[in-house]
Amino acid sequence: MARFSRIEVAFQMKRQGVIPVFYHADAELCKEILKASYAAGIRVFEFTNRGDFAHEVFGELNRWAARELPELMLGVGSVVDAPTAALYIQLGAAFVVSPLLNEEMAPVCNRRKVLWAPGCGSLSEIGRAEELGAEIVKIFPGSSVGGPEFVRAVKGPCPWSSIMPTGGVEPTEESLRAWFQAGVTCVGMGSNLFPKKLVEARDWAAVTETIKCVLDRVVAVRK
């Protein structure tokens, strides 16, 4: 059972502005990534469902985080079907993110009041996702769907839509300003927050600083 309500998760996603996205098969390395992110101020984190036995890694991480990082809302991404969503919900996922709109996932997540963020590529898909109960919708890949201009176009007729782009969001002030001025609720970001050279060097202090800098930029562009 999720330790946080979907309302709490949605609020924290908006407040945080940047949702880290990460996967690694080594649970111990993932724990270091979570600790570094938490130290930077991250309270919502997306572990992506990639690779064999990813759910086992997630289960270990979520049990550990409940003890060591009690305010962390750990969710799962890259989920494309209802059975996999149910599996992660049983492991305590705080939210479920998908790269696509699979309507069968909606009742599974809604029944347990777990936030579901489906991937959408058109206004029609966004509207349908919202009808199915999605509080926040993901646009993916953000740059290919249309970038900030797509978000701005959607927010015109549908200012109530809460949008989270992933893919095509850079950690620069210029990129972040374009997205947030277009009206996004938050953005997903992966390798730009966790540069490969820092992860390979196990330089967790540098990872923390990288994330802090991005969070600070989000605060600046939102003013």
N, C-alpha and C positions, 0 to 999 in steps of 0.2 A: 504494500500500500504506500502511495506517495506521502511523504512527510509534509508536503506543502499543497495548498489548494491551487487550482488553476488560476484563480483571481490573484493570489499572491504571486504566482509565477509571471503572469501577464504584466502586473504592476512592476515587478523587478526587472523584467526584460526592457520595459520602456525606460525605467530609471537608469539602468546600466548603459543602455545605448549600443553596446557592442557585445555580441554573444560569441565567445570563443568556440571554435569547432576543432576537434582533435580526435585522432585515433592512433593507437599503437597496440601491438599484441602483447607487449610487456607491461603487466599490471604495475610493477614497481616503478617503471619509468613514468607511467601515467599518474601515479600518486605524486611524484615530484612535480609534474606539470600542473596538477591540481593545486598543490601547495604553493607553487610560484604564482599561479593565477589568483588564488585566494589572497595572498600577501599583497597583490596589486590592487585588490578591491573587488575582484570578480565574485559574484554570488549566484550567477546563472551560467552553466557550462554545458555544452552539447558534446557528448561522446558519440562518435559516428559508428553505425553498425556496419563495419567493413571487416572482412576477413573471417576465417573459421574461428568458432568459439568466442566471437566478440561478446556475446551475451554473458559468458562466464567471466570475462574480464570486467564487464560492467557490474555484474553482481558483486564481485569482490571490491571494486572501487566504491560502490554505493554503500556497502556495509561499513567500509573503512571511513568514508567521508562522514557518515552519520556520527561517528565517534570523534574524529579528528577535525572536521571542518563543518560544524553543526549548522551553519547558515547557508551552506552550499546547496543550491537547487540543481541536481545533476539529472539531465535528461538525455534522450537518445535521438540521433538523427539518421538519415538515410534508410528509414523504414518504409517499405513499399507495399505492405499487405497487413491485413487485420491480425492474422495469427502471430506475426512477429511483434506487432504492437502489444498484443495481449501478453506475450512472453516478457517483454520489458516492463510492462505495467506490474506484472507479478514480482519483478525484481525491484520494484519501488521507483521506477522512473518518474521524475517530476513533470516531464513533458515529452511529447513525441513529435518529431519533425520529419516530414517526408519531402522528397524531391518532386512528388507528383500528387495529383488529386485522385485518391482512391476512396470512393464513398463508403466502402465497407469498413474503413477504419474509424469513421465518425462515431457510430454507436458503441464501438468497443471502448473508445476513449471517453466519450460522454457519459457512459454508464458508470464509470469510475471517477468522473469529474477530473480527468487528467487533460491538461491543455494539449490540443492537437493543432499543429501548424502545417497544413498541407502546401505542397508546391503548386503554384499557379503561373500561367503564362499569358492570361488574357483577362479582361474585365469580366467576361462571362464566367470563367472559372473562379475568380475571386468572389463574385456574387453567389455562386453555388456553394462554395466553401463556407461562406458566412451563413447561408441558409441552413447548412448542416451543423452550425455551432462553432465554427472556427473563430476565435477571438483575434488571433494574429495569423496572417497568411504569409507564406514565404514566396518570393518570386525567385525563380532559379532557371538557368543561370542569369543573374541580374543584369549583366552587361549585354547578353545576347537577347534577352527579352525586350530591351529598349533603354536600359539604364535609368538615370534620374528622370529623364523626360517621360518615360512610361509611367513612373510613379506620379509625376505631376499631372499627367493626363487622367489617371485613374482618380486622383483626389479631387479633381474638378467636379464631376458629377457625384462622387461618392466620398465626401470628406470624412465620413465615419470609419472608413477602412483603415485597419492597422496593418502595415506592410513591413516585412523584413526581407530585404534582398541578401542573397548570398551568391558569391561569384561575381567578380568585377569590382568589389569594394577594396580600395587601396587604403593603407594607413596614413596617407598624406592628408594635410588639412584641406587641400583643394578637393580631393575626392570625397572626403567626409562632408565637407560643406555642401557640395552638390547634392548628395543624397539626402541630407537632413533638411536642407532648404526645399527640396522637392516634396518632403512630407513623410519620410519613413519614420516608423516607430523605433526601430533598432536595425542593426545590420549584423550579419553573420560574417565571421572572419576566421580563416584557418592558418595557413602557412605564414601569412604576414605577421601573425602574433607569435608564432613559434618557428623562427628561422631554423632551417635544417642544421646550419653550422653550430648554433647555440645548443640545440638538442643533442647533437652528436658529442659536443664538448661537455655536456651536462652542466652548462653554465646557467644555473637556475636563477641566480641573482640578475643576470642580464635579461632573462626571459621576463622576470617580474618588472624590470625597468622598461622593457619594450611595451608591455601591456599598459603600464602606468601612463606612458607617453601618449598612447592611443586614446585612453580614457580621458586624459586631460584635453586632447584635441577635440573630442566629442563635446565636452563641456564648453569649450571655447566657441565652437561653431553653432552651438545651440543658443548662445546668448543673443 
